[in-house]
Amino acid sequence: MKNHKIFWQSGAGPREKLITFGAETLSDCELLAIFLHTGVRGMNVLELAERLIMHFGSIYEILAADYSTLASFHGMGAAKFAQLSAVTELSQRRYACQLARENALLNPLVTRQYLQNLLSHREREVFLVLFLDNQHRVIRHEEMFAGTISRVEIHPREIVREAMKVNAAALILAHNHPSGKAEPSFADRRVTEQIIKACQLLDIRVLDHFVIGGGETVSFAERGWI
């Protein structure tokens, strides 16, 4: 097989590199270029991808941008916005399908990525619950509470009531910090303890609480708090 240097000297692009070496060998710029598909006048697709990443700061910020923000960048119109929105939604549905078939505890990376996709782009705090069966597969997810930029009011009894409706055996909690800092607050820890106590009365386990902030995720279970 050709090595990377010879491969690029041949003039092959990101798609050919992906097929030959695998998707994991592509840079952020090359992956983005595949989804953008075409460049604009005076700028090929790789140059467009590179400038987008430099302008927004990361792939995450590009995919989280709304239409008006993305369209303000030269070369980004409705078609390219639709392409990027579609790949984001496709990724989210893939993880949802995987979690419906697998034990969420045995595949924590998929759980994290799924929650990142659901919550990392939200501009206000959202408190979400994954309701799990007795094999820890996701029955459904529900955005239980929504709040302001800095806080959300949470009612443990409503979480327990919803868990009973779907016959959940366990829960995974998650909420976002729009500030981008994933470090849990004292209030986050206190409300988690309240939810755990409410669930214990009905023998429902709280397996974890994830706090999502930008590209970061903090797990209460990994911290030893659950």
N, C-alpha and C positions, 0 to 999 in steps of 0.2 A: 504493500500500500504506500502511496505517496506520503511523504512527511508534510507538515503544515506549510513549510516554506515553499516547497515545490508546488504544492497545491495552489497557494495564492499567486505564485508567479504565472500560473496558467490562466489567470484572469477570472476564475470561477467566483461566484458570489455566495452570499450567506446560505441560500437554499441548498446549493451544492455542497457546501461545507457541512451543513446539518446532516444531509443524507450520508455523506462519507464518514464523518467523525462523530455524529450524534449532537443533539440539541444542547447538551451540557457544555460543549466546547465553544459555543457562541458567546460573544460579549453581549452586554445589554444593548449596545448600538446595533449589532447585527440582528438580534432577535426582533428589536423594534422595526428595523428595516423590512423584515419579512412581512410584518403585518401592515406596514404602510404601503407596501407593494410598489409604489412609484414615487419618484421625486417630483420636483417642480422645475420650471424653466431656470436654467443656470445652476441647478443644484441636484445632484443625483440622490437616490434614496438613502444611501449611507450617510451622506453629508447632512441631509434633512434630519435623520435620526439623531446624529451626533449633536446638531444644533438644538434640537428639542430637549435632549437630556441636559445639555449645558444650561439652557434657559430655565427649565423647570427644576433641575437639581437631581432628579432621579426618575426611574421608570414608575415608581409608586406615584409620584406627584403628577405625572402625565396621565396615568390611568384614572386618577382621582379627580382630574379637572373636569368641570362641566363644559357644555358645548361653547358657551360664549367665551370662556377663558381660552379654550384650545383653539377656537376659530380665529382668535385675535392674532395668533402666530401665523406668519406668512407660509402659505402652502397647506394649511390645515383647514379643510372645509367639512361639510356634512358627511361626505363619503368616508373620509379618514376617521372622523369622530365615530361614525357608525361601526367601522371595522374594529377600532380599539374597544368600544363599548361591548361589542359582541364577544370578543375574546375574553374580556373580564367576566361577562355573564356565563360564558361557556366553562371557564375555570371554576366558577362558583358552583355550577350545577354538577360538575364532575365530582367535586368534593362532597356535595350533598348526597349524590348517589353512592359514593364510597362509604360514607358514614352510615347510610341506611343499611348497608350489608355487613359492616365490620364493627367490632368492639372498639368504641371510641377511646378507651383507656389503652388499648394495645397499639393504637396508631395515633399517638398524640400530635405528630407533625401534621397529619391531615386535619385534625381538629383545629389546630392553631391556624392553618392556612385558610380553612373554611371561615373561621371567625374573623380573621383579618380581612377577607374579601367582603364579609357582611358589614363590618363596623368601621374599618380604618378610614373610610372616606367621609363619614358622617360629620356634619358641622355642629351638631348638638349631641349631648349625651343621650345614649340609648342603652337600656338595660334589657338584655336578651337572655332567654333560657332555652337550653337544649333539653328536651324531655326524652328520657331513655327507657328502653324496656329492660327486662331482667338480664339480658345478655349485653347490655350497654350499647345497643344500637339505637340510633336516633329515630324516634317516632315522629317528631316534628320540632321545629324551632318557632319561638314566639317572641316578638318584640313586646315585652310586657309593659315597659314604662319609657317615656321620652321626657326630656327636660330641657334645660337651657345649655348654654355653652359650657358652664362650669358645674352644674349639679343636676341630679335627677332624684325625684322622690320615689322611694320603693316601698311596697307594701307586701311583706312576707305572706300574709294570709291569702292574697290573690294568687301568688305563685303556687301555694299548696292547693288551692281550689282548682287551679288549672291542671296541676299534676294529677289530681284525682279524676278529673274529667277524662284524661287520656290514659289513665291506668299506668302512670309512669312509676318505675321502680327506683329511678335515680335521676339526678339533674346535673347539668353543667351550666354554671352561670357565666355571663360575660357582659362587660360594658366597655365603652370607649371613653378615652380622654381626648377631646378635640384639641387640647393644647399640644398634643404630640408626645407628652411625657407619660409613660405607662406606669410609673411608680404608684402603687396603691396608697390612698390616703387613710387616715384613721377612721373616717366615716365609712370607707369601703370595707374595712376589716370588721367594723362594728355591725354593719347591716348583714354581712355574710354570716356572722355568728348568729344573728337573729333568724335568718332564713334556715340555717342548719338546725336550730332548736325547734322551729316550727315544723320542719320536715320530720324530725326524729319522732314526733308524736304519732306519725302515721307510717313509720318505718320506711321513709323515703330518704335515700342517701344523697348528699351533695358531694359530688366527686371532685369538683374543682371550680375555681372562679378565675377567669382570665380577664385581665385588664389590657385593653388594646390602645396603644398610643403611637400614631404614625406607623413606622415599620417595626415597632417593638411590641412584645407581648410578655406580660408577667403572669406566672401561674402561682396561685395560692398554694396548691398542692406541692409544687417544687420548693416553695419557701418553707414548707412544713407547717403552714397555717391551717390546713384541713387534714 
